[in-house]
Amino acid sequence: MAPIPGLLYVTMQPQESLPDSQWHDWYNNEHGPLRLRLPFITNGFRYRATDISASNPASPSHPEWMALYDVTDMAGMNTETYLRLRGPEVKTEREKETMAQIKVDRKLYDYISGREIDGYKKVEEVGYDEGNYVVAFTVEVNEEFDEEYNKWMEEEHLPMLAKVPGWRRSRRFVTSSILGGKEGKEYLNIHEYAPENGVSGEAFQAAISTEWSKKLLATALKSKKVRHYDLYYTFGAASRDISNFSRSYSTSWRSIDGKTNTGSNTIAEGGVIESYITTPDGVDLAYRLEGSPDPTAPLIILSNSILVTYSIWTPFIQAFLASPTGKNYRILRYNTRGRTSNPGAQPINIDLLASDIIHILDTLRVPKAACLIGVSLGGVTVLNTALNLDERVALSAAEAAKSPTGERIVGSELAEITTRRWFVAANYENEALKQRFEDVKRQVEENSFEGFQKGVKALYQYDIREDMKKPGVDKGLFVVGGSDGVLPKTMREMAGSYGRGVDCKVIEGAGHLPMVEKPEEFADVVATFLG
């Protein structure tokens, strides 16, 4: 049987006992992203009603909140894959407590038809500043008028609505067949407009004032409901909302599988999210997001060297987010392919690693990264991304055994040799730095050996010299530790060959990982570059 596309349509009214911060953190970071991880739910949106007033306040019968999820195959909504999200394997205590304080009306609809303007922009691609206005029209039709109602919608009403100023798209739905008739038959029409529109103007009035319209609206409908909404939030398949954390709301939450948690940040002000993004070929990339609570704040992405975790950036992030410049940014750091024993089946090269960065941006609904910063292989990755996918990047800065579970890991011998090469020997005399170096060494020890074998192949052979002569991103920066062998000389030469030339900053007293050895100096360099 061919897939039947449709819609999950949910209206909600939280009780006054539910704090706004908990309500939004739960919905934006726990509930919504879980559904978008499913292969048959392609997007999800939260809308807030604009038809709430003193004379018609929000209530369980007139809820303030609505959510839409597009479904590619409604049969998926009856599968264990979806139903388990509502069961004890996935449903957390926080979700149970939160949903107990919300009046929820959940409906499933099959898609009938639709039309849209030329050059229609998908709602998930619409930014906060652009917005989306929705009119939801729900009706039950007397059986004897069903055929005529559908004919009127297709032949007269929708074509006339398309003439309303600001109209973008109209879609028609009917109660889903997967319900087997248990919930009767109801039509749902979703009409999308630009925020500035003519919904109350002459063209709209004309669409509901024809003789055919007046006849059907007066005699054909058993019930009807019209609601008006503004776009409030666009879900992605991973958590990204750190706007709700404050001194008054600092509740920590962890998913049952332990892969996602949100809460207050211990190294900077505000909140933090730790979760994962799944690439199209099934690789989970663990990430950490922190920084400015502004959901539109520019995003910096940090890309690691091989053999380490994203925690190598912690000293730098502490220093950077404490600076006047840093407070304006969000920062995302992630574990690159090769950290775990599942690096994917594809050969790892710098193009695949660059595509991972773009997938991170897409999943988090970020149109363009403000800056990419990478070290070692991560430096090559961000440089390649900036050179070849420049429409998604504003700036770039480049740098140069067995586990307890039985998985083969790199082990202490290789870890010791590797990290001794990365750091300046004299810095081992500093106890604070030595502790930091030991932490990095542990990261190297625990790296999957299989992941390392595949990930390191990205370093075997690449040549981006020609691409560097014609970069799409004009502003770049090369940063190198002064004690990183011959790299200071090499990086200066690379900086000179980048388009019209970019700067190269040398951090003295640092080796291969200057953000670990000299985090304050590294933060100053980045802040100056961004400023």
LOTOR-287231 format. One record per residue (C-alpha): x, y, z. Coordinates in pm, whole numbers, plus 50000, padded with zeros to 5 digits. Layout:
<pts>
+-------+-------+-------+
|    c1 |    c2 |    c3 |
+-------+-------+-------+
|     X |     Y |     Z |
...
+-------+-------+-------+
</pts>
This chain:
<pts>
+-------+-------+-------+
|    c1 |    c2 |    c3 |
+-------+-------+-------+
| 50000 | 50000 | 50000 |
| 50131 | 50343 | 49905 |
| 50226 | 50571 | 50195 |
| 49955 | 50816 | 50302 |
| 50105 | 51151 | 50409 |
| 49933 | 51351 | 50676 |
| 49952 | 51567 | 50983 |
| 49973 | 51537 | 51361 |
| 49777 | 51837 | 51492 |
| 49791 | 51910 | 51865 |
| 49635 | 52188 | 52071 |
| 49746 | 52249 | 52430 |
| 49655 | 52462 | 52727 |
| 49898 | 52451 | 53023 |
| 49765 | 52509 | 53373 |
| 49880 | 52814 | 53568 |
| 50070 | 52578 | 53801 |
| 50316 | 52491 | 53522 |
| 50612 | 52735 | 53511 |
| 50673 | 52880 | 53165 |
| 51042 | 52785 | 53174 |
| 50964 | 52419 | 53247 |
| 50689 | 52413 | 52985 |
| 50913 | 52550 | 52708 |
| 51228 | 52357 | 52807 |
| 51032 | 52031 | 52811 |
| 50859 | 52096 | 52480 |
| 51150 | 52244 | 52285 |
| 51428 | 52018 | 52413 |
| 51261 | 51690 | 52509 |
| 50923 | 51631 | 52349 |
| 50959 | 51784 | 52002 |
| 51310 | 51668 | 51904 |
| 51227 | 51307 | 51997 |
| 50953 | 51305 | 51736 |
| 51168 | 51462 | 51466 |
| 51424 | 51184 | 51510 |
| 51164 | 50948 | 51360 |
| 51209 | 50887 | 50986 |
| 50844 | 50956 | 50901 |
| 50813 | 51291 | 51086 |
| 50995 | 51548 | 50874 |
| 50931 | 51868 | 51065 |
| 50749 | 52018 | 51361 |
| 50632 | 52365 | 51463 |
| 50486 | 52535 | 51766 |
| 50231 | 52810 | 51715 |
| 50081 | 53059 | 51960 |
| 49724 | 53183 | 51922 |
| 49666 | 53545 | 51824 |
| 49290 | 53528 | 51890 |
| 49325 | 53539 | 52270 |
| 49165 | 53843 | 52434 |
| 49010 | 53962 | 52758 |
| 48668 | 53866 | 52624 |
| 48792 | 53534 | 52488 |
| 49081 | 53426 | 52713 |
| 49292 | 53113 | 52683 |
| 49118 | 52810 | 52830 |
| 49099 | 52432 | 52780 |
| 48824 | 52491 | 52522 |
| 49014 | 52779 | 52359 |
| 49380 | 52676 | 52397 |
| 49666 | 52917 | 52343 |
| 49913 | 52670 | 52192 |
| 49914 | 52452 | 51881 |
| 50171 | 52220 | 51721 |
| 50195 | 52076 | 51369 |
| 50405 | 51780 | 51258 |
| 50418 | 51673 | 50892 |
| 50410 | 51293 | 50857 |
| 50526 | 51118 | 50538 |
| 50331 | 50798 | 50613 |
| 50047 | 50799 | 50865 |
| 50085 | 50423 | 50917 |
| 50401 | 50508 | 51111 |
| 50185 | 50661 | 51384 |
| 50056 | 50313 | 51472 |
| 50400 | 50150 | 51488 |
| 50603 | 50061 | 51796 |
| 50866 | 50312 | 51679 |
| 50622 | 50595 | 51751 |
| 50410 | 50446 | 52029 |
| 50716 | 50373 | 52247 |
| 50772 | 50751 | 52276 |
| 50456 | 50759 | 52487 |
| 50559 | 50460 | 52700 |
| 50789 | 50401 | 53000 |
| 51095 | 50320 | 52785 |
| 51119 | 50683 | 52673 |
| 50876 | 50892 | 52879 |
| 51065 | 51060 | 53165 |
| 50931 | 51161 | 53504 |
| 50969 | 51524 | 53394 |
| 50746 | 51458 | 53092 |
| 50483 | 51284 | 53307 |
| 50482 | 51569 | 53558 |
| 50465 | 51834 | 53286 |
| 50193 | 51669 | 53077 |
| 49980 | 51618 | 53388 |
| 49948 | 51998 | 53392 |
| 49848 | 52038 | 53026 |
| 49511 | 51987 | 52855 |
| 49608 | 51814 | 52529 |
| 49388 | 51749 | 52225 |
| 49577 | 51534 | 51972 |
| 49439 | 51465 | 51623 |
| 49563 | 51274 | 51317 |
| 49473 | 51375 | 50962 |
| 49539 | 51242 | 50611 |
| 49649 | 51487 | 50341 |
| 49393 | 51563 | 50066 |
| 49537 | 51841 | 49852 |
| 49718 | 52172 | 49858 |
| 49852 | 52466 | 49663 |
| 50123 | 52723 | 49724 |
| 50275 | 53037 | 49577 |
| 50558 | 53012 | 49325 |
| 50889 | 53002 | 49510 |
| 50721 | 52886 | 49831 |
| 50967 | 52875 | 50120 |
| 50927 | 52581 | 50357 |
| 50825 | 52683 | 50708 |
| 51135 | 52514 | 50855 |
| 51345 | 52752 | 50642 |
| 51159 | 53061 | 50762 |
| 51360 | 53258 | 51018 |
| 51247 | 53420 | 51342 |
| 51241 | 53761 | 51175 |
| 51027 | 53642 | 50881 |
| 50757 | 53450 | 51070 |
| 50451 | 53256 | 50956 |
| 50082 | 53326 | 51020 |
| 49835 | 53036 | 51017 |
| 49458 | 53018 | 50997 |
| 49330 | 52674 | 51101 |
| 48974 | 52601 | 50982 |
| 48817 | 52283 | 51125 |
| 48475 | 52165 | 51007 |
| 48237 | 51870 | 51026 |
| 48023 | 51843 | 50712 |
| 47673 | 51700 | 50686 |
| 47706 | 51378 | 50488 |
| 47474 | 51485 | 50205 |
| 47693 | 51792 | 50139 |
| 48030 | 51616 | 50155 |
| 48088 | 51594 | 49780 |
| 47975 | 51951 | 49718 |
| 48188 | 52084 | 50005 |
| 48502 | 51929 | 49854 |
| 48411 | 52058 | 49508 |
| 48362 | 52411 | 49645 |
| 48696 | 52403 | 49828 |
| 48889 | 52293 | 49519 |
| 48712 | 52491 | 49248 |
| 48625 | 52819 | 49419 |
| 48739 | 52874 | 49775 |
| 49109 | 52787 | 49758 |
| 49164 | 52976 | 49429 |
| 49005 | 53285 | 49585 |
| 49208 | 53256 | 49906 |
| 49521 | 53250 | 49690 |
| 49441 | 53610 | 49593 |
| 49454 | 53732 | 49955 |
| 49761 | 53955 | 50010 |
| 50034 | 53765 | 50196 |
| 49895 | 53418 | 50115 |
| 50166 | 53150 | 50096 |
| 50007 | 52804 | 50106 |
| 49682 | 52617 | 50175 |
| 49656 | 52248 | 50260 |
| 49352 | 52029 | 50316 |
| 49331 | 51730 | 50550 |
| 49068 | 51483 | 50669 |
| 49052 | 51260 | 50978 |
| 49308 | 50984 | 50926 |
| 49203 | 50646 | 50794 |
| 49438 | 50477 | 51044 |
| 49180 | 50559 | 51314 |
| 48928 | 50327 | 51148 |
| 48640 | 50573 | 51174 |
| 48647 | 50577 | 51555 |
| 48674 | 50958 | 51566 |
| 48420 | 51042 | 51296 |
| 48508 | 51259 | 50997 |
| 48647 | 51610 | 51025 |
| 48819 | 51836 | 50775 |
| 49114 | 52055 | 50869 |
| 49233 | 52334 | 50641 |
| 49568 | 52498 | 50719 |
| 49620 | 52834 | 50546 |
| 49960 | 53002 | 50574 |
| 50025 | 53374 | 50530 |
| 50303 | 53624 | 50576 |
| 50273 | 53809 | 50910 |
| 50159 | 54118 | 50718 |
| 49854 | 53991 | 50533 |
| 49503 | 54064 | 50414 |
| 49318 | 53802 | 50617 |
| 49063 | 54061 | 50729 |
| 49067 | 54252 | 50400 |
| 48854 | 54272 | 50087 |
| 48999 | 53969 | 49905 |
| 48935 | 53744 | 50204 |
| 48582 | 53876 | 50252 |
| 48515 | 53811 | 49885 |
| 48626 | 53448 | 49929 |
| 48362 | 53386 | 50196 |
| 48087 | 53601 | 50045 |
| 48005 | 53426 | 49718 |
| 47662 | 53271 | 49682 |
| 47818 | 52924 | 49690 |
| 48014 | 53008 | 50005 |
| 47716 | 53153 | 50186 |
| 47502 | 52850 | 50097 |
| 47754 | 52594 | 50223 |
| 47858 | 52786 | 50533 |
| 47492 | 52822 | 50628 |
| 47364 | 52471 | 50555 |
| 47644 | 52218 | 50498 |
| 47838 | 52237 | 50822 |
| 47756 | 52054 | 51145 |
| 48035 | 52241 | 51323 |
| 48317 | 52479 | 51244 |
| 48606 | 52635 | 51430 |
| 48849 | 52901 | 51309 |
| 49175 | 52973 | 51494 |
| 49457 | 53219 | 51422 |
| 49822 | 53158 | 51513 |
| 50174 | 53299 | 51484 |
| 50478 | 53076 | 51445 |
| 50650 | 53044 | 51783 |
| 50922 | 52778 | 51747 |
| 51058 | 52542 | 51481 |
| 51173 | 52202 | 51605 |
| 51484 | 52024 | 51483 |
| 51588 | 51664 | 51539 |
| 51806 | 51773 | 51833 |
| 51774 | 52006 | 52134 |
| 51890 | 52367 | 52096 |
| 51686 | 52597 | 52325 |
| 51894 | 52736 | 52613 |
| 51679 | 53047 | 52655 |
| 51478 | 52923 | 52953 |
| 51754 | 52874 | 53210 |
| 51793 | 53138 | 53477 |
| 51843 | 53169 | 53851 |
| 51471 | 53102 | 53894 |
| 51474 | 52792 | 53670 |
| 51782 | 52572 | 53686 |
| 51623 | 52228 | 53680 |
| 51840 | 51957 | 53529 |
| 51685 | 51691 | 53310 |
| 51828 | 51373 | 53157 |
| 51670 | 51141 | 52900 |
| 51618 | 50778 | 52998 |
| 51885 | 50664 | 52749 |
| 52128 | 50913 | 52907 |
| 52214 | 51072 | 52572 |
| 52047 | 51410 | 52631 |
| 52046 | 51643 | 52928 |
| 51972 | 52009 | 52992 |
| 52036 | 52227 | 53292 |
| 52239 | 52513 | 53434 |
| 52591 | 52564 | 53306 |
| 52872 | 52511 | 53557 |
| 53143 | 52685 | 53352 |
| 52953 | 52993 | 53235 |
| 52627 | 53180 | 53288 |
| 52299 | 53040 | 53158 |
| 52198 | 52695 | 53047 |
| 52363 | 52406 | 52867 |
| 52247 | 52122 | 52645 |
| 52435 | 51797 | 52591 |
| 52286 | 51568 | 52329 |
| 52360 | 51412 | 51992 |
| 52290 | 51460 | 51623 |
| 52250 | 51162 | 51391 |
| 52402 | 51201 | 51045 |
| 52222 | 51074 | 50732 |
| 52443 | 50761 | 50738 |
| 52357 | 50680 | 51100 |
| 52655 | 50818 | 51295 |
| 52576 | 50982 | 51631 |
| 52778 | 51299 | 51694 |
| 52768 | 51400 | 52061 |
| 52757 | 51778 | 52112 |
| 52738 | 52045 | 52381 |
| 52563 | 52380 | 52330 |
| 52605 | 52680 | 52563 |
| 52643 | 53057 | 52567 |
| 52397 | 53336 | 52497 |
| 52033 | 53254 | 52577 |
| 51918 | 53453 | 52273 |
| 51785 | 53195 | 52021 |
| 51902 | 53420 | 51736 |
| 52252 | 53474 | 51880 |
| 52532 | 53396 | 51632 |
| 52662 | 53040 | 51658 |
| 53028 | 52936 | 51674 |
| 53108 | 52571 | 51593 |
| 53425 | 52412 | 51734 |
| 53574 | 52109 | 51556 |
| 53818 | 51877 | 51737 |
| 54145 | 51719 | 51649 |
| 54143 | 51341 | 51619 |
| 54161 | 51123 | 51935 |
| 54006 | 51374 | 52178 |
| 53661 | 51478 | 52299 |
| 53504 | 51819 | 52284 |
| 53611 | 51886 | 52644 |
| 53950 | 52009 | 52514 |
| 53770 | 52337 | 52445 |
| 53648 | 52389 | 52804 |
| 53927 | 52625 | 52925 |
| 53890 | 52840 | 52613 |
| 53510 | 52853 | 52641 |
| 53529 | 52957 | 53006 |
| 53756 | 53246 | 52913 |
| 53569 | 53344 | 52596 |
| 53215 | 53343 | 52741 |
| 53337 | 53558 | 53031 |
| 53451 | 53828 | 52786 |
| 53226 | 54114 | 52665 |
| 53245 | 53978 | 52309 |
| 53186 | 53615 | 52406 |
| 52861 | 53686 | 52593 |
| 52694 | 53759 | 52259 |
| 52758 | 53413 | 52111 |
| 52632 | 53058 | 52135 |
| 52898 | 52788 | 52110 |
| 52854 | 52432 | 51988 |
| 53133 | 52176 | 52020 |
| 53101 | 51816 | 51907 |
| 53284 | 51484 | 51894 |
| 53389 | 51420 | 51537 |
| 53370 | 51091 | 51348 |
| 53624 | 50843 | 51474 |
| 53562 | 50899 | 51844 |
| 53343 | 50590 | 51876 |
| 53342 | 50247 | 51712 |
| 53065 | 50362 | 51475 |
| 53232 | 50616 | 51244 |
| 53004 | 50512 | 50957 |
| 53058 | 50287 | 50658 |
| 53178 | 50562 | 50423 |
| 53550 | 50635 | 50384 |
| 53625 | 50936 | 50605 |
| 53765 | 51236 | 50420 |
| 53752 | 51613 | 50468 |
| 53445 | 51648 | 50244 |
| 53248 | 51403 | 50459 |
| 53364 | 51583 | 50774 |
| 53256 | 51917 | 50624 |
| 52915 | 51770 | 50544 |
| 52881 | 51677 | 50913 |
| 52911 | 52046 | 51005 |
| 52641 | 52138 | 50754 |
| 52417 | 51862 | 50891 |
| 52466 | 52002 | 51242 |
| 52355 | 52346 | 51119 |
| 52052 | 52197 | 50941 |
| 51946 | 51990 | 51241 |
| 51969 | 52288 | 51476 |
| 51787 | 52513 | 51225 |
| 52083 | 52752 | 51194 |
| 52098 | 52908 | 50845 |
| 52459 | 53022 | 50877 |
| 52737 | 52972 | 51131 |
| 52892 | 53296 | 51255 |
| 53232 | 53131 | 51283 |
| 53394 | 52788 | 51253 |
| 53701 | 52714 | 51466 |
| 53895 | 52391 | 51434 |
| 54219 | 52239 | 51556 |
| 54440 | 51994 | 51365 |
| 54207 | 51773 | 51157 |
| 53924 | 51996 | 51281 |
| 54113 | 52294 | 51138 |
| 54129 | 52131 | 50796 |
| 53760 | 52042 | 50829 |
| 53645 | 52399 | 50900 |
| 53874 | 52539 | 50631 |
| 53731 | 52296 | 50376 |
| 53377 | 52385 | 50488 |
| 53446 | 52757 | 50451 |
| 53605 | 52710 | 50109 |
| 53339 | 52489 | 49953 |
| 53020 | 52555 | 50150 |
| 53073 | 52926 | 50213 |
| 52702 | 53014 | 50194 |
| 52665 | 52849 | 50536 |
| 52970 | 53010 | 50703 |
| 53046 | 53373 | 50787 |
| 53401 | 53335 | 50923 |
| 53654 | 53060 | 50983 |
| 53955 | 53020 | 51210 |
| 54177 | 52714 | 51158 |
| 54460 | 52560 | 51368 |
| 54679 | 52356 | 51322 |
| 54401 | 49812 | 52443 |
| 54059 | 49724 | 52562 |
| 53789 | 49931 | 52728 |
| 53578 | 49809 | 53024 |
| 53307 | 49723 | 52770 |
| 53544 | 49508 | 52565 |
| 53577 | 49761 | 52283 |
| 53928 | 49804 | 52141 |
| 54064 | 50145 | 52237 |
| 54383 | 50338 | 52165 |
| 54540 | 50267 | 52505 |
| 54796 | 50439 | 52728 |
| 55115 | 50380 | 52528 |
| 55000 | 50559 | 52213 |
| 54822 | 50820 | 52425 |
| 55143 | 50906 | 52611 |
| 55348 | 50934 | 52292 |
| 55082 | 51145 | 52119 |
| 55011 | 51395 | 52395 |
| 55381 | 51446 | 52473 |
| 55416 | 51566 | 52114 |
| 55116 | 51797 | 52142 |
| 55221 | 51996 | 52450 |
| 55524 | 52209 | 52541 |
| 55755 | 52011 | 52770 |
| 55811 | 52302 | 53008 |
| 55437 | 52336 | 53066 |
| 55432 | 51996 | 53241 |
| 55596 | 52178 | 53536 |
| 55272 | 52373 | 53586 |
| 55044 | 52155 | 53801 |
| 54721 | 52306 | 53665 |
| 54834 | 52249 | 53306 |
| 54966 | 51903 | 53387 |
| 54622 | 51809 | 53519 |
| 54471 | 51937 | 53194 |
| 54720 | 51737 | 52987 |
| 54636 | 51421 | 53183 |
| 54269 | 51475 | 53102 |
| 54351 | 51504 | 52731 |
| 54567 | 51191 | 52757 |
| 54270 | 51000 | 52906 |
| 54056 | 51113 | 52614 |
| 54315 | 50974 | 52371 |
| 54343 | 50646 | 52567 |
| 53967 | 50591 | 52556 |
| 53919 | 50669 | 52186 |
| 53782 | 50375 | 51987 |
| 54072 | 50208 | 51803 |
| 53847 | 50123 | 51509 |
| 53718 | 50479 | 51497 |
| 54076 | 50611 | 51505 |
| 54182 | 50380 | 51221 |
| 53902 | 50508 | 50998 |
| 53908 | 50871 | 51108 |
| 54283 | 50919 | 51061 |
| 54248 | 50835 | 50691 |
| 54107 | 51183 | 50638 |
| 54462 | 51308 | 50704 |
| 54628 | 51076 | 50453 |
| 54567 | 51278 | 50140 |
| 54398 | 51609 | 50075 |
| 54487 | 51913 | 49869 |
| 54291 | 52235 | 49910 |
| 54554 | 52473 | 49776 |
| 54357 | 52564 | 49464 |
| 54039 | 52618 | 49666 |
| 54228 | 52855 | 49897 |
| 54306 | 53087 | 49607 |
| 53937 | 53165 | 49554 |
| 53761 | 53138 | 49892 |
| 53395 | 53229 | 49936 |
| 53455 | 53341 | 50296 |
| 53675 | 53652 | 50285 |
| 53754 | 53683 | 50654 |
| 53962 | 53404 | 50805 |
| 54233 | 53352 | 51063 |
| 54508 | 53096 | 51115 |
| 54616 | 53036 | 51475 |
| 54918 | 52825 | 51569 |
| 55111 | 52739 | 51882 |
| 55461 | 52885 | 51870 |
| 55613 | 52552 | 51977 |
| 55420 | 52335 | 51731 |
| 55725 | 52227 | 51527 |
| 55743 | 52372 | 51177 |
| 55374 | 52465 | 51174 |
| 55421 | 52837 | 51256 |
| 55618 | 52880 | 50932 |
| 55378 | 52659 | 50735 |
| 55068 | 52838 | 50867 |
| 55210 | 53181 | 50777 |
| 55259 | 53057 | 50422 |
| 54904 | 52917 | 50413 |
| 54762 | 53246 | 50540 |
| 54941 | 53430 | 50262 |
| 54796 | 53199 | 49997 |
| 54434 | 53235 | 50116 |
| 54258 | 53460 | 49863 |
| 54375 | 53815 | 49923 |
| 54559 | 53697 | 50232 |
| 54446 | 53659 | 50593 |
| 54623 | 53697 | 50924 |
| 54817 | 53431 | 51114 |
| 54844 | 53459 | 51492 |
| 55115 | 53272 | 51683 |
| 55048 | 53191 | 52049 |
| 55383 | 53160 | 52219 |
| 55434 | 52897 | 52486 |
| 55175 | 52665 | 52329 |
| 55203 | 52354 | 52113 |
| 54947 | 52173 | 51901 |
| 54645 | 52257 | 52121 |
| 54677 | 52626 | 52219 |
| 54318 | 52633 | 52350 |
| 54431 | 52386 | 52618 |
| 54769 | 52535 | 52709 |
| 54688 | 52905 | 52666 |
| 54308 | 52934 | 52680 |
| 54297 | 53301 | 52784 |
| 54530 | 53407 | 52503 |
| 54337 | 53195 | 52257 |
| 54008 | 53352 | 52374 |
| 54155 | 53702 | 52326 |
| 54260 | 53614 | 51970 |
| 53912 | 53483 | 51886 |
| 53734 | 53781 | 52048 |
| 53953 | 54026 | 51855 |
| 53890 | 53836 | 51532 |
| 53512 | 53837 | 51582 |
| 53512 | 54201 | 51690 |
+-------+-------+-------+
</pts>
